[in-house]
Amino acid sequence: MGCVALVAVALGAVPARAAKPYGPEEEALIRRGIEYRKALDDLSARAEFQKAYDLTHSPRAAAQLGLAEFGLGRWEDAEAHVSEALRKPSDPW
């Protein structure tokens, strides 16, 4: 994954082709998590992404959770969650 793509994913950009809607509760949790990441608070971001992941187990939530874990140096957890997200090629996220 290129640096630009990684930054886009890390900051919550959704590819233009993404038409699959996510539920409002997951969306709110993800948005809060992204705000925490922008503020360099990966611990709080991880908590929000974990709630979203527990709610839906969506690839989007898994990827965001993994990226926050990466920021915290939780390498094994990060790899597991990002890999999980990548195993869902049917999801545009």
C-alpha positions as CSV (number, residue, x, y, z in Angstrom):
1,M,0.0,0.0,0.0
2,G,1.5,3.4,-1.0
3,C,2.0,6.2,1.5
4,V,-0.8,8.2,0.1
5,A,-3.3,5.3,0.3
6,L,-2.2,4.6,3.9
7,V,-2.7,8.2,4.9
8,A,-6.1,8.2,3.2
9,V,-7.1,5.1,5.1
10,A,-5.6,6.3,8.4
11,L,-7.5,9.6,8.2
12,G,-10.8,8.0,7.3
13,A,-11.1,8.8,3.6
14,V,-13.5,6.4,1.9
15,P,-12.8,5.5,-1.7
16,A,-15.2,7.2,-4.2
17,R,-16.5,3.8,-5.3
18,A,-17.6,3.0,-1.7
19,A,-21.4,2.9,-1.9
20,K,-22.0,0.5,1.0
21,P,-23.6,2.5,3.8
22,Y,-22.6,1.8,7.4
23,G,-25.0,2.1,10.3
24,P,-25.3,5.4,12.1
25,E,-23.9,4.1,15.4
26,E,-20.8,2.6,13.7
27,E,-20.4,5.8,11.7
28,A,-20.5,8.0,14.8
29,L,-17.9,5.8,16.6
30,I,-15.6,5.8,13.5
31,R,-15.8,9.6,13.1
32,R,-15.0,10.1,16.8
33,G,-12.1,7.7,16.5
34,I,-10.8,9.6,13.5
35,E,-11.0,12.9,15.4
36,Y,-9.0,11.4,18.2
37,R,-6.4,10.1,15.7
38,K,-6.1,13.6,14.1
39,A,-5.5,14.9,17.7
40,L,-2.7,12.2,18.0
41,D,-4.7,10.4,20.8
42,D,-4.5,6.8,19.5
43,L,-5.5,5.4,22.9
44,S,-8.9,7.1,22.8
45,A,-9.2,6.4,19.1
46,R,-8.6,2.7,19.7
47,A,-11.4,2.7,22.3
48,E,-13.9,4.2,19.8
49,F,-12.8,1.9,17.0
50,Q,-13.0,-1.1,19.3
51,K,-16.6,-0.2,20.1
52,A,-17.4,0.0,16.4
53,Y,-15.6,-3.3,15.7
54,D,-17.5,-5.0,18.6
55,L,-20.7,-3.7,17.1
56,T,-20.3,-4.7,13.5
57,H,-17.0,-6.5,12.8
58,S,-16.9,-4.6,9.5
59,P,-13.8,-4.3,7.5
60,R,-13.8,-0.6,8.0
61,A,-13.9,-0.9,11.8
62,A,-11.2,-3.6,11.7
63,A,-8.9,-1.5,9.5
64,Q,-9.4,1.6,11.7
65,L,-8.8,-0.4,14.9
66,G,-5.7,-1.9,13.4
67,L,-4.3,1.5,12.4
68,A,-4.9,2.9,15.9
69,E,-3.1,-0.2,17.3
70,F,-0.3,0.4,14.9
71,G,0.0,3.9,16.3
72,L,0.2,2.5,19.8
73,G,2.9,0.0,18.9
74,R,0.6,-3.0,19.3
75,W,2.0,-4.7,16.3
76,E,0.4,-8.2,16.5
77,D,-3.1,-6.7,17.2
78,A,-2.6,-4.2,14.4
79,E,-1.5,-6.9,11.9
80,A,-4.5,-9.1,12.8
81,H,-7.1,-6.4,12.4
82,V,-5.7,-4.9,9.2
83,S,-5.3,-8.4,7.7
84,E,-8.9,-9.1,8.6
85,A,-10.0,-6.0,6.8
86,L,-8.0,-7.0,3.7
87,R,-9.5,-10.4,3.6
88,K,-12.9,-8.9,2.6
89,P,-12.3,-7.8,-1.0
90,S,-16.1,-7.5,-1.6
91,D,-16.2,-4.6,0.8
92,P,-15.1,-1.4,-0.9
93,W,-13.5,-0.2,2.3
